[in-house]
Amino acid sequence: MIIKTIFVSGISSVIFYFFNLIYQLIFPNFTIEDTNYLLFFNFVKALSFILLLLLLFKIKNISFLKNKNNDHLLSNINNMFKYGSIIFFIFFIIFLVIIKCNMNFFDSMIYSNDTININNFDKYTMKILIIVLLNVILEEFYFRFTLVKVLQEKYSEKVIALISAFSFGFIHSVDILSIISATIIGYFLAVTFLKTKRLVYSIFLHYIINVDSIIILPIIKLFDPQEKLGENWMFLSFLIMFTIFFIMYILTKIIGTKNEKVR
């Protein structure tokens, strides 16, 4: 079964790769300064890809937001924070071990972030955030929504979550850490979507993961204006986000329990 799961994951990732290759041939690569072109490119890419999938698989009744009956709204939000806190805690541990043990075979991933500086985002912050959001919507619509809709009649939810995770990991095959990271993230994003049945929660969680550095760097800079932390800011940022998500998870859990008692 695991071989079949990996095979289906491979096919799914190849389809996504092929689609992106077509766009790379049509549109040239843009730099960070070409944010206006990037915005247009990503908007057209996301919109056309979603329309293509809708036509190809004839997907109906898009469960993007909650229906009029909001009985499970709080539990859905609770699930989102629950899996979000798990993701950030896992990555806190991973990066803590990597950095503290000086694992040089992950240097390409770690030091590729050395150029990240909060000042680099001053001019383009909003555009970058929108570009990231468009990419997140594109990936979530394919790797979560579409895969689940297409495979739900053939496979169990556990297998679908694994297919989503593996295929998401395959398209992020920059290095070992990228594959591991994307696979872990992809699994919990898939579980989030399967539990909530609403794409908005996996989109939100995915978006926060992707803009973690942009959100956390200003906070870290307040307490470390001379930037003495060095590479330590990486696992520290995951720890901060884990703390935020875990607190919100506990709060929503408490509120949900109180609501049940009132009923």
C-alpha positions as CSV (number, residue, x, y, z in Angstrom):
1,M,0.0,0.0,0.0
2,I,2.8,2.4,0.8
3,I,4.3,1.8,-2.7
4,K,1.0,2.7,-4.3
5,T,0.7,5.7,-2.0
6,I,4.2,7.0,-3.1
7,F,3.4,6.2,-6.7
8,V,0.2,8.3,-6.6
9,S,2.1,11.0,-4.8
10,G,4.7,11.0,-7.5
11,I,2.1,11.3,-10.3
12,S,0.4,14.2,-8.4
13,S,3.7,16.1,-7.9
14,V,4.6,15.5,-11.6
15,I,1.3,17.1,-12.7
16,F,2.0,20.1,-10.5
17,Y,5.6,20.3,-11.8
18,F,4.4,20.2,-15.4
19,F,1.9,22.9,-14.8
20,N,4.6,25.2,-13.3
21,L,7.0,24.3,-16.1
22,I,4.5,25.6,-18.7
23,Y,4.3,28.9,-16.8
24,Q,8.0,29.2,-16.5
25,L,8.3,28.9,-20.3
26,I,5.6,31.5,-20.9
27,F,6.8,33.9,-18.2
28,P,10.5,34.7,-17.5
29,N,11.9,34.6,-14.0
30,F,11.3,37.8,-12.0
31,T,13.5,39.3,-9.3
32,I,12.2,40.7,-6.0
33,E,12.3,44.2,-7.5
34,D,9.8,43.1,-10.2
35,T,7.0,42.8,-7.6
36,N,4.3,44.3,-10.0
37,Y,5.0,41.6,-12.5
38,L,5.2,38.9,-9.8
39,L,1.8,40.0,-8.5
40,F,0.2,39.7,-11.9
41,F,2.0,36.5,-12.7
42,N,1.0,34.8,-9.5
43,F,-2.6,36.0,-9.7
44,V,-3.0,34.7,-13.3
45,K,-1.2,31.4,-12.4
46,A,-3.4,30.8,-9.3
47,L,-6.7,31.7,-11.0
48,S,-6.0,29.7,-14.2
49,F,-4.9,26.7,-12.3
50,I,-7.9,26.6,-10.1
51,L,-10.2,27.0,-13.1
52,L,-8.3,24.2,-14.9
53,L,-8.8,21.9,-12.0
54,L,-12.5,22.7,-11.7
55,L,-13.0,22.0,-15.4
56,L,-10.8,18.9,-15.4
57,F,-12.3,17.2,-12.3
58,K,-15.7,18.9,-12.4
59,I,-15.4,19.8,-8.7
60,K,-18.6,21.3,-7.3
61,N,-19.6,22.8,-3.9
62,I,-16.3,24.3,-2.9
63,S,-16.1,24.1,0.9
64,F,-13.9,27.1,1.3
65,L,-15.6,28.8,4.2
66,K,-18.0,27.5,6.8
67,N,-21.7,27.0,5.8
68,K,-24.5,28.9,7.4
69,N,-24.6,26.4,10.2
70,N,-21.5,27.4,12.3
71,D,-21.9,24.8,15.1
72,H,-18.4,23.5,14.4
73,L,-16.6,26.8,13.8
74,L,-14.8,26.8,17.2
75,S,-13.7,23.2,16.9
76,N,-12.4,23.9,13.4
77,I,-10.4,26.8,14.7
78,N,-9.2,24.7,17.6
79,N,-8.0,22.0,15.1
80,M,-6.1,24.6,13.1
81,F,-4.2,25.9,16.2
82,K,-3.7,22.3,17.4
83,Y,-1.9,21.1,14.2
84,G,-0.2,24.5,13.8
85,S,1.4,24.2,17.3
86,I,2.5,20.7,16.5
87,I,4.2,21.8,13.3
88,F,6.0,24.7,14.9
89,F,7.1,22.6,17.8
90,I,8.5,19.9,15.5
91,F,10.4,22.5,13.6
92,F,11.7,24.1,16.8
93,I,13.2,20.8,17.8
94,I,14.6,20.0,14.3
95,F,16.3,23.4,13.9
96,L,17.5,23.5,17.5
97,V,19.2,20.1,16.9
98,I,20.6,21.1,13.5
99,I,22.1,24.4,14.7
100,K,23.3,23.3,18.1
101,C,24.9,20.1,16.7
102,N,26.5,22.0,13.7
103,M,25.1,19.6,11.2
104,N,27.0,20.9,8.1
105,F,25.0,18.8,5.6
106,F,22.1,21.2,6.2
107,D,24.2,24.3,5.7
108,S,22.6,25.0,2.3
109,M,19.2,25.4,3.9
110,I,20.3,27.3,7.0
111,Y,22.6,29.8,5.4
112,S,20.4,30.5,2.5
113,N,18.4,32.5,5.0
114,D,21.4,34.7,6.0
115,T,20.3,37.4,3.5
116,I,16.9,37.7,5.2
117,N,16.8,41.1,6.9
118,I,13.8,43.0,8.0
119,N,15.0,46.0,6.1
120,N,14.8,44.0,2.9
121,F,11.0,43.8,3.3
122,D,10.3,47.5,4.1
123,K,9.6,48.5,0.5
124,Y,7.9,45.4,-0.7
125,T,6.3,43.9,2.4
126,M,2.6,44.1,1.3
127,K,3.3,42.9,-2.2
128,I,5.4,40.0,-0.9
129,L,2.7,39.0,1.5
130,I,0.1,39.0,-1.3
131,I,2.4,37.0,-3.6
132,V,2.9,34.4,-0.9
133,L,-0.8,34.2,-0.3
134,L,-1.5,33.6,-4.0
135,N,1.1,30.8,-4.0
136,V,-0.4,29.3,-0.8
137,I,-3.9,29.4,-2.3
138,L,-2.6,27.6,-5.4
139,E,-0.8,24.9,-3.5
140,E,-3.7,24.4,-1.0
141,F,-6.2,24.1,-3.8
142,Y,-4.2,21.4,-5.5
143,F,-2.5,19.4,-2.8
144,R,-5.3,19.5,-0.3
145,F,-8.7,20.3,-1.9
146,T,-8.3,18.7,-5.3
147,L,-6.4,15.6,-4.2
148,V,-8.9,14.9,-1.5
149,K,-11.9,15.4,-3.8
150,V,-10.3,13.1,-6.5
151,L,-9.0,10.4,-4.1
152,Q,-11.7,10.3,-1.4
153,E,-13.7,7.6,-3.1
154,K,-10.7,5.3,-3.6
155,Y,-8.6,5.8,-0.4
156,S,-9.1,6.3,3.3
157,E,-8.4,9.7,4.9
158,K,-5.1,8.4,6.4
159,V,-3.8,7.4,2.9
160,I,-5.0,10.7,1.3
161,A,-3.1,12.6,4.0
162,L,0.0,10.7,3.2
163,I,-0.4,11.2,-0.6
164,S,-0.9,14.9,0.0
165,A,2.2,15.0,2.3
166,F,4.5,13.0,0.0
167,S,3.5,14.9,-3.2
168,F,3.9,18.2,-1.3
169,G,7.3,17.1,-0.2
170,F,8.4,16.0,-3.7
171,I,7.8,19.4,-5.2
172,H,10.0,21.1,-2.6
173,S,12.9,18.8,-3.4
174,V,15.6,21.5,-3.0
175,D,17.6,19.5,-0.4
176,I,16.9,16.9,2.3
177,L,15.6,19.4,4.8
178,S,13.2,20.9,2.3
179,I,11.7,17.5,1.5
180,I,11.4,16.6,5.2
181,S,10.0,19.9,6.1
182,A,7.5,20.1,3.3
183,T,6.3,16.5,3.9
184,I,5.7,17.2,7.6
185,I,3.9,20.4,6.8
186,G,1.9,18.8,4.0
187,Y,0.7,16.0,6.3
188,F,-0.6,18.3,9.0
189,L,-2.2,20.6,6.4
190,A,-3.9,17.7,4.9
191,V,-5.1,16.5,8.3
192,T,-6.3,20.0,9.1
193,F,-8.4,20.1,5.9
194,L,-9.7,16.6,6.4
195,K,-10.8,17.4,10.0
196,T,-12.4,20.8,9.2
197,K,-13.6,20.1,5.7
198,R,-12.9,23.8,5.0
199,L,-10.0,25.0,2.8
200,V,-9.7,28.3,4.6
201,Y,-8.1,26.7,7.7
202,S,-5.3,24.9,5.8
203,I,-4.7,28.1,3.8
204,F,-4.4,30.2,6.9
205,L,-2.1,27.7,8.6
206,H,0.1,27.3,5.5
207,Y,0.2,31.1,5.0
208,I,1.4,31.7,8.6
209,I,4.1,29.1,8.2
210,N,5.3,30.7,5.0
211,V,5.5,34.2,6.4
212,D,6.8,33.2,9.8
213,S,10.1,35.0,9.2
214,I,8.4,38.2,8.1
215,I,6.2,38.2,11.2
216,I,8.8,37.2,13.7
217,L,11.9,39.2,12.5
218,P,10.5,42.6,13.7
219,I,9.7,41.1,17.1
220,I,13.2,39.6,17.4
221,K,14.8,42.8,16.2
222,L,13.1,44.7,19.1
223,F,14.9,42.5,21.6
224,D,18.1,42.0,19.5
225,P,18.7,45.3,17.7
226,Q,22.4,44.5,17.2
227,E,21.5,41.1,15.7
228,K,23.8,39.1,18.0
229,L,21.5,36.1,17.8
230,G,22.9,35.0,14.4
231,E,21.4,31.8,13.2
232,N,19.7,31.2,16.5
233,W,16.7,33.4,15.4
234,M,15.5,30.5,13.2
235,F,14.6,28.0,16.0
236,L,13.6,30.9,18.2
237,S,11.0,32.1,15.6
238,F,9.5,28.6,15.6
239,L,9.4,28.6,19.4
240,I,7.6,32.0,19.4
241,M,5.0,30.8,16.9
242,F,4.5,27.5,18.7
243,T,3.8,29.4,21.9
244,I,1.3,31.7,20.2
245,F,-0.5,28.7,18.5
246,F,-0.4,26.6,21.6
247,I,-1.9,29.4,23.8
248,M,-4.7,29.9,21.2
249,Y,-5.3,26.2,21.1
250,I,-5.7,26.1,24.9
251,L,-8.0,29.1,24.9
252,T,-10.3,27.8,22.1
253,K,-10.3,24.4,23.9
254,I,-11.4,26.1,27.2
255,I,-14.1,28.2,25.4
256,G,-15.4,25.1,23.6
257,T,-15.6,23.1,26.8
258,K,-17.6,26.0,28.5
259,N,-19.9,26.2,25.5
260,E,-20.7,22.5,25.7
261,K,-21.4,22.8,29.5
262,V,-23.8,25.7,28.8
263,R,-25.7,23.5,26.3
